[in-house]
Amino acid sequence: MNDPTTTPPTLAATPLPATLPPSRPDTPFGRALCAMVTPFTDAGALDVDGAQRLAERLVAGGCEGLVLSGTTGESPTTTDAEKATLVRAVREAVGGRASIVAGVGTADTRHTVELALAAEKAGADGLLVVAPYYSRPPQDAVAEHFREIADASGLPLVLYDIPGRTGTRIEPETMIRLAGHPRIVAVKDCAYDLLGTQKVLARTELAYYAGCDEQVLPLYALGAAGCVSTVANVVPRQFRSLLDLFDAGDTPGAARLQRRLLPLIDRMMSAGLPGAVTAKSLLDRLGLPAGPLRPPLRPADRETADGLLATYRQLVSAC
């Protein structure tokens, strides 16, 4: 395995532009956000040092924000104390150079409030709150869940709409109603509902973040604030460059880069494995902080890991 402190040399071939356009005015947490994995030690404990080194690398690669303890961060299997420790550690590592959005969503409103207050105390800039899962509450209860959390904390909320995992949609009309709350400011969109997304964009000031990597450029072109990318764990510069190219008026260049990214996106997000599995597999092959997965997740097999690495190398050699 490579030295985990060493950035793969191929990444240096994709430098950030010398002059970067400013962030859009409607981006509360920046444009290019990474859904960061949670590194663990070989013994399975939270790897605080590894998390700090990975966060540093992502910010150096152009990430303007880091989303911690989300789906890719294996939030269902980390403790409340580990979640708060992770926020503190990453804040210490990146300072004010990047925003930190802490995943605090659970199926229990009271527990979510507790996590929200702990994340605020630990130094988070915002909260990622998923729709309550398993119990499948009706939309009025979903809306009240978010209001209670927004009222309890002083931090801005990102509504995390991922019905494929929760079993509960945050319907567009519910988002439109919630947009009136002063601390409900953004959406991480993993609903695959382009029409619904446009309805909310047209009727609210909510900042939309593409949560599905293959939709980053399409949603950005429609007025989204940016992206929360899992694939950016391994290629942060490319996702930052994609947004920079579009903002600079080079739409064809942005489209070409999105197409170049698709083989790696396909390998990482459409292989029948969670993004946490594929991201950690590739980070491990690159000698970067990742560590094992917590059960019930299991590591990718050798064939999958080899394919991920080969696709990664093809991408960075082409960019």
C-alpha positions as CSV (number, residue, x, y, z in Angstrom):
1,M,0.0,0.0,0.0
2,N,1.2,3.6,-0.7
3,D,2.1,6.0,2.1
4,P,-1.3,7.3,3.1
5,T,0.1,10.8,3.5
6,T,1.1,11.0,-0.2
7,T,-1.3,12.3,-2.8
8,P,-1.3,10.1,-5.9
9,P,0.9,11.9,-8.4
10,T,-1.7,11.7,-11.2
11,L,-3.9,14.2,-9.4
12,A,-1.4,16.9,-9.8
13,A,-2.0,16.7,-13.6
14,T,-5.4,18.4,-13.0
15,P,-4.5,21.8,-11.5
16,L,-7.2,24.3,-10.4
17,P,-7.6,27.3,-12.7
18,A,-5.4,30.2,-11.8
19,T,-8.4,32.5,-11.4
20,L,-11.6,31.0,-10.0
21,P,-15.0,32.6,-10.4
22,P,-16.7,33.6,-7.1
23,S,-19.3,31.3,-5.6
24,R,-22.9,31.9,-6.6
25,P,-24.6,34.2,-4.2
26,D,-27.2,31.6,-3.4
27,T,-24.8,28.9,-2.2
28,P,-24.9,28.8,1.6
29,F,-22.1,26.2,1.9
30,G,-20.2,26.7,-1.3
31,R,-20.7,24.9,-4.6
32,A,-18.4,21.9,-4.6
33,L,-19.1,19.8,-1.6
34,C,-17.9,16.2,-0.9
35,A,-19.9,13.6,1.0
36,M,-16.8,12.5,2.9
37,V,-16.2,8.9,4.0
38,T,-15.6,8.3,7.7
39,P,-12.1,6.8,8.1
40,F,-11.7,4.0,10.6
41,T,-8.6,2.4,12.0
42,D,-7.8,-1.3,11.3
43,A,-9.3,-2.1,14.7
44,G,-12.6,-0.4,13.6
45,A,-12.3,2.8,15.7
46,L,-12.8,6.3,14.4
47,D,-9.6,7.4,12.7
48,V,-9.4,11.0,13.8
49,D,-6.0,11.6,12.2
50,G,-7.0,10.0,9.0
51,A,-10.2,12.1,8.8
52,Q,-8.1,15.2,9.2
53,R,-5.7,14.2,6.5
54,L,-8.5,13.3,4.1
55,A,-10.3,16.5,4.8
56,E,-7.1,18.5,4.1
57,R,-6.7,16.7,0.8
58,L,-10.3,17.4,-0.3
59,V,-10.1,21.1,0.5
60,A,-6.7,21.4,-1.2
61,G,-8.4,19.7,-4.2
62,G,-11.0,22.4,-4.4
63,C,-13.9,21.3,-2.2
64,E,-15.6,24.3,-0.7
65,G,-17.5,22.2,1.8
66,L,-17.5,18.8,3.5
67,V,-20.6,16.8,4.4
68,L,-19.8,14.5,7.4
69,S,-21.8,11.6,8.7
70,G,-24.0,11.3,5.7
71,T,-24.8,8.1,3.8
72,T,-21.3,7.8,2.5
73,G,-20.0,8.6,6.0
74,E,-21.7,5.4,7.3
75,S,-23.8,7.4,9.7
76,P,-26.0,4.5,10.8
77,T,-23.1,2.8,12.4
78,T,-21.3,5.7,14.1
79,T,-22.1,6.7,17.6
80,D,-23.3,10.1,18.7
81,A,-20.0,10.8,20.3
82,E,-18.1,9.8,17.2
83,K,-20.2,12.1,15.1
84,A,-19.4,15.1,17.3
85,T,-15.7,14.1,17.5
86,L,-15.5,14.0,13.7
87,V,-16.9,17.5,13.3
88,R,-14.5,18.9,15.9
89,A,-11.5,17.1,14.2
90,V,-12.4,18.2,10.7
91,R,-13.0,21.8,11.9
92,E,-9.6,21.8,13.5
93,A,-8.0,20.5,10.2
94,V,-9.7,22.9,7.7
95,G,-10.5,25.9,9.9
96,G,-12.5,28.4,7.9
97,R,-11.3,27.2,4.5
98,A,-14.4,25.0,4.0
99,S,-17.9,24.7,5.3
100,I,-18.9,21.7,7.4
101,V,-22.3,20.2,7.1
102,A,-23.1,17.6,9.7
103,G,-25.4,14.7,9.0
104,V,-27.8,14.4,12.0
105,G,-30.9,12.7,10.6
106,T,-32.5,9.8,12.3
107,A,-35.9,8.2,12.5
108,D,-36.5,9.8,15.9
109,T,-37.2,13.6,16.1
110,R,-35.9,13.9,19.6
111,H,-32.7,12.1,18.8
112,T,-32.2,14.2,15.7
113,V,-32.6,17.4,17.8
114,E,-29.9,16.1,20.2
115,L,-27.5,15.4,17.4
116,A,-28.2,18.8,15.9
117,L,-27.3,20.6,19.1
118,A,-24.2,18.5,19.5
119,A,-23.1,19.3,15.9
120,E,-23.7,23.0,16.5
121,K,-21.6,22.9,19.7
122,A,-18.8,20.9,17.8
123,G,-18.4,23.6,15.2
124,A,-20.6,22.6,12.2
125,D,-21.9,25.3,9.8
126,G,-25.0,23.5,8.8
127,L,-27.1,20.3,9.3
128,L,-28.0,17.6,6.8
129,V,-31.3,16.1,7.9
130,V,-32.8,13.2,6.1
131,A,-36.5,12.4,6.0
132,P,-37.5,10.1,8.9
133,Y,-37.1,6.6,7.8
134,Y,-38.8,3.3,8.5
135,S,-41.9,4.7,10.2
136,R,-42.9,6.4,6.9
137,P,-44.8,9.4,8.4
138,P,-47.3,11.4,6.3
139,Q,-46.2,14.6,4.7
140,D,-47.5,16.9,7.5
141,A,-45.5,14.9,10.0
142,V,-42.4,15.0,7.8
143,A,-42.8,18.8,7.7
144,E,-43.2,19.1,11.5
145,H,-40.1,16.9,12.0
146,F,-38.0,19.4,10.0
147,R,-39.5,22.4,11.7
148,E,-38.8,21.1,15.2
149,I,-35.2,20.5,14.3
150,A,-34.9,24.0,12.7
151,D,-36.5,25.6,15.7
152,A,-34.1,23.8,18.1
153,S,-30.8,24.8,16.6
154,G,-29.3,28.0,15.3
155,L,-27.8,26.3,12.3
156,P,-29.2,26.3,8.8
157,L,-30.8,23.0,7.6
158,V,-30.3,21.0,4.4
159,L,-33.3,18.8,3.6
160,Y,-31.9,15.4,2.4
161,D,-34.4,13.9,0.0
162,I,-33.4,10.3,-0.7
163,P,-36.6,8.2,-0.8
164,G,-34.8,5.2,-2.2
165,R,-33.2,4.8,1.2
166,T,-35.7,6.2,3.6
167,G,-39.0,5.0,2.0
168,T,-40.3,8.5,2.5
169,R,-40.2,11.3,-0.1
170,I,-40.0,15.0,0.9
171,E,-42.7,16.0,-1.6
172,P,-42.1,19.2,-3.6
173,E,-45.1,20.8,-2.1
174,T,-43.7,20.0,1.4
175,M,-40.4,21.6,0.5
176,I,-42.2,24.7,-0.8
177,R,-44.0,25.1,2.5
178,L,-40.8,24.5,4.5
179,A,-38.9,27.1,2.5
180,G,-40.7,29.7,4.5
181,H,-38.7,28.8,7.6
182,P,-35.7,31.1,8.0
183,R,-33.3,28.2,8.9
184,I,-34.4,25.8,6.2
185,V,-32.1,26.9,3.4
186,A,-31.1,24.0,1.1
187,V,-31.9,20.6,-0.4
188,K,-29.6,17.6,-1.1
189,D,-31.5,16.1,-4.0
190,C,-31.3,12.3,-4.5
191,A,-34.9,11.9,-5.6
192,Y,-34.4,11.5,-9.4
193,D,-37.4,13.8,-10.0
194,L,-36.3,16.4,-12.4
195,L,-39.8,17.9,-12.7
196,G,-40.3,18.1,-9.0
197,T,-36.9,19.7,-8.6
198,Q,-37.7,22.4,-11.1
199,K,-41.0,23.2,-9.4
200,V,-39.2,23.9,-6.1
201,L,-36.4,25.9,-7.8
202,A,-39.1,28.0,-9.5
203,R,-41.1,28.7,-6.4
204,T,-38.5,29.0,-3.6
205,E,-35.1,30.4,-2.8
206,L,-33.9,27.0,-1.5
207,A,-30.3,26.2,-2.6
208,Y,-30.4,22.8,-4.4
209,Y,-27.4,20.5,-4.3
210,A,-27.2,17.6,-6.7
211,G,-26.7,14.5,-4.6
212,C,-26.4,12.1,-7.5
213,D,-23.1,12.5,-9.3
214,E,-24.4,11.8,-12.8
215,Q,-26.8,14.8,-12.3
216,V,-24.3,17.4,-11.2
217,L,-24.1,19.4,-14.5
218,P,-27.8,19.0,-15.5
219,L,-29.0,20.3,-12.2
220,Y,-26.3,23.0,-12.1
221,A,-27.5,24.3,-15.5
222,L,-31.0,24.5,-14.1
223,G,-29.9,26.8,-11.3
224,A,-28.8,24.4,-8.6
225,A,-26.3,25.7,-6.0
226,G,-23.8,22.9,-6.6
227,C,-23.2,19.3,-5.7
228,V,-22.6,17.0,-2.7
229,S,-20.5,14.3,-4.4
230,T,-19.4,10.9,-3.3
231,V,-17.1,10.5,-6.2
232,A,-15.3,13.7,-5.2
233,N,-13.7,11.6,-2.4
234,V,-11.2,10.5,-5.0
235,V,-11.4,13.2,-7.7
236,P,-12.2,16.5,-6.0
237,R,-10.4,18.7,-8.5
238,Q,-12.5,17.4,-11.4
239,F,-15.8,18.2,-9.7
240,R,-14.6,21.6,-8.8
241,S,-13.4,22.2,-12.3
242,L,-16.7,21.1,-13.7
243,L,-18.5,23.8,-11.9
244,D,-15.8,26.4,-12.6
245,L,-16.0,25.7,-16.3
246,F,-19.7,26.2,-16.4
247,D,-19.5,29.4,-14.4
248,A,-16.8,30.7,-16.7
249,G,-19.2,30.2,-19.7
250,D,-17.5,27.1,-21.1
251,T,-20.6,24.9,-21.2
252,P,-19.1,22.6,-23.9
253,G,-16.0,22.1,-21.7
254,A,-18.1,21.4,-18.6
255,A,-20.1,18.9,-20.6
256,R,-17.0,17.1,-21.8
257,L,-15.7,16.8,-18.3
258,Q,-19.0,15.5,-17.0
259,R,-18.9,12.8,-19.8
260,R,-15.3,11.9,-18.8
261,L,-16.4,11.5,-15.3
262,L,-19.3,9.1,-16.2
263,P,-17.3,5.9,-16.3
264,L,-16.0,6.4,-12.8
265,I,-19.4,7.6,-11.6
266,D,-20.9,4.4,-13.1
267,R,-18.3,2.2,-11.4
268,M,-18.7,3.8,-8.0
269,M,-22.4,4.5,-7.9
270,S,-24.0,1.9,-10.1
271,A,-22.2,-1.3,-9.3
272,G,-24.8,-2.6,-6.9
273,L,-22.7,-1.5,-3.9
274,P,-23.1,1.6,-1.7
275,G,-20.9,4.5,-2.4
276,A,-19.2,4.1,0.9
277,V,-18.0,0.7,-0.2
278,T,-16.6,1.8,-3.6
279,A,-15.2,5.1,-2.3
280,K,-13.3,3.4,0.5
281,S,-12.1,0.6,-1.8
282,L,-10.6,3.2,-4.2
283,L,-9.2,5.4,-1.4
284,D,-7.5,2.3,0.1
285,R,-6.0,1.4,-3.3
286,L,-4.6,5.0,-3.6
287,G,-3.1,4.8,-0.1
288,L,-5.4,7.5,1.3
289,P,-7.3,7.4,4.6
290,A,-10.3,5.2,4.6
291,G,-10.0,2.0,6.6
292,P,-12.5,-0.8,7.0
293,L,-16.3,-0.6,6.7
294,R,-18.5,-1.3,9.6
295,P,-21.0,-4.2,9.4
296,P,-23.3,-4.8,7.8
297,L,-21.3,-3.2,5.0
298,R,-18.5,-5.4,3.6
299,P,-15.5,-4.5,1.4
300,A,-15.6,-4.7,-2.3
301,D,-14.1,-7.9,-3.9
302,R,-10.8,-7.8,-5.6
303,E,-12.3,-7.7,-9.1
304,T,-14.4,-4.7,-8.3
305,A,-11.5,-2.9,-6.6
306,D,-9.2,-3.6,-9.6
307,G,-11.9,-2.2,-12.0
308,L,-12.3,1.0,-9.9
309,L,-8.6,1.6,-9.9
310,A,-8.3,1.1,-13.6
311,T,-11.2,3.4,-14.3
312,Y,-9.8,6.1,-12.0
313,R,-6.4,5.9,-13.7
314,Q,-8.0,6.3,-17.1
315,L,-9.9,9.4,-15.9
316,V,-7.0,11.2,-14.4
317,S,-4.8,10.5,-17.4
318,A,-7.4,12.0,-19.7
319,C,-8.0,15.1,-17.6
